[in-house]
Amino acid sequence: MNKFLKIVMALVVIVLVWGYLSSDGCEDTGNVPTDDKYVKNWSSSSEAPIGVARAFVKNNNRDCGEFYIRESKESSGEYLVACSRDGETWNYYIVWASIEKVMGPFSDNITPPR
């Protein structure tokens, strides 16, 4: 019986870890980023943590010829990133710098960086 409980507990741990690793980092995947969740001012890409740039490289994102960031008010290490190829059309991504994960693009409900 003791061996059976160990196996069941191991399976539960595996399922929980798999669920955590495969989640997208948002409690409700239907939510899109909004201006009120992030600090007001955009910062230039030169002020971005290295993990932000690494996340885009790791995820093969080529949309960012120019980008700006805003830090989350709620989650440390989470950033809203505005990306543009032409400086006029912007796509927005949520980036978790510490785990180099990117979610997006989003294009609604965000004030452009310039």
C-alpha positions in Angstrom: 0.0 0.0 0.0 2.8 2.4 0.8 4.4 1.9 -2.6 1.0 2.6 -4.3 0.7 5.9 -2.4 4.1 7.0 -3.5 3.3 6.2 -7.1 0.0 8.2 -6.9 1.8 11.1 -5.3 4.5 11.1 -7.9 1.9 11.2 -10.7 0.1 14.1 -9.0 3.4 16.0 -8.8 4.1 15.3 -12.4 0.7 16.5 -13.5 1.0 19.7 -11.5 4.5 20.5 -12.8 3.4 19.8 -16.4 0.4 22.1 -15.9 2.5 24.9 -14.5 5.1 24.6 -17.3 2.6 24.5 -20.1 0.5 27.4 -18.8 0.9 30.8 -20.5 1.3 32.8 -17.3 -2.1 34.3 -17.3 -4.9 33.2 -15.1 -7.5 33.8 -17.8 -6.1 33.3 -21.3 -9.0 35.4 -22.7 -7.6 38.5 -21.1 -5.5 40.9 -23.2 -3.1 43.4 -21.7 -4.5 46.8 -20.8 -2.9 50.2 -20.0 -3.9 50.1 -16.4 -1.9 46.9 -15.6 1.4 48.5 -16.5 3.4 51.6 -15.4 2.4 54.7 -17.4 5.5 55.6 -19.3 7.2 53.5 -22.0 11.0 52.9 -21.6 13.4 52.5 -24.5 14.7 49.1 -25.5 18.1 50.1 -24.1 16.5 50.0 -20.6 15.0 46.6 -21.1 16.3 43.6 -19.0 18.4 41.3 -21.1 15.7 38.6 -20.6 13.3 40.5 -22.7 15.5 40.5 -25.8 16.4 36.8 -25.1 12.8 35.9 -25.0 12.1 37.3 -28.4 15.2 35.5 -29.9 14.2 32.2 -28.1 10.7 32.4 -29.5 11.8 33.3 -33.0 10.0 36.6 -33.0 11.1 38.9 -35.8 8.5 41.7 -35.4 10.7 44.0 -33.4 12.8 46.3 -35.4 12.1 48.9 -32.7 10.6 48.2 -29.2 9.6 49.8 -26.0 8.7 48.3 -22.6 6.4 49.0 -19.7 6.8 47.1 -16.4 3.8 45.4 -14.8 2.4 47.0 -11.7 1.3 43.6 -10.4 3.9 41.0 -11.4 7.6 41.4 -11.0 9.5 40.4 -14.1 6.5 40.8 -16.4 6.7 43.5 -19.2 4.4 44.8 -21.8 6.5 45.2 -25.0 5.5 47.3 -28.0 7.1 46.2 -31.2 7.2 47.8 -34.6 8.9 47.1 -37.9 8.0 50.5 -39.4 7.6 52.8 -36.3 3.9 53.3 -37.1 2.2 49.9 -36.7 2.6 48.4 -33.2 2.1 44.9 -31.9 2.1 44.2 -28.2 3.5 41.3 -26.3 3.6 40.2 -22.7 7.1 39.0 -21.8 8.3 37.3 -18.7 12.0 38.1 -18.7 13.2 35.6 -16.1 11.7 32.6 -17.9 12.1 34.1 -21.4 8.5 33.5 -22.3 6.5 35.6 -24.8 2.7 35.8 -25.2 1.1 37.7 -28.1 0.9 39.6 -30.3 -2.0 41.8 -29.1 -3.1 44.9 -30.9 -6.0 46.3 -28.9 -6.6 48.5 -25.9 -3.0 49.8 -25.6 -1.7 53.3 -25.9 1.2 53.4 -28.4 4.7 54.4 -27.2 4.8 57.4 -29.5 
